[in-house]
Amino acid sequence: MLSIDDNVALLSTRCLATEVFKHNFVISGGFTATGRCLKENQVSGETCYIFPLFIIEEQKSLLESSMKSNFKESFISFINEKYHKQFQPQEILGY
């Protein structure tokens, strides 16, 4: 289970019970990820996949932050090199 007070997450599903794709959302705030989150999905039996912007790593010391961007370093490097700017994870998701 994941719970970070100031986190943002992308929600999506893999399969659809309807013909129209309308199952992507961005949520923010203190949410708890349990794998079932959308009312329509609970009725149809679909699973909601949660992709948080930040993840919590095992904290090795009190001086280290346990929160880490959920983007791969290679992806962040690619974006930064492509646009010649250092982007924050929130800016990448907001694009």
C-alpha positions, 0 to 999 in steps of 0.5 A: 500500500502506498500513501504519500500526502503530497503525491500525484498519480496517474490512474488507468485501466488495461481493459475496457467494459465500454467502447469509449476510452475514458479511464485515465485520471490524475489524482492528487493529495493524500491517497491510498493505493489499493488497486481498486479505486474507480466505482465504474471499475468495481462494477465491471470487475476491471482493475485500476492501475495506479502510477504514482509520481513519487515512490517511497524507497526503504530509508537507509538513514535519517538524513536521506529522503525516502521519496524518489521520482517514479520515472526511470533515470534514463527517461529523465535524462532523455527529456532533459537532453532533448529540451536542454533544461532540467525538468522536475517530475511534476513538470513532466507529468503536467505536460 
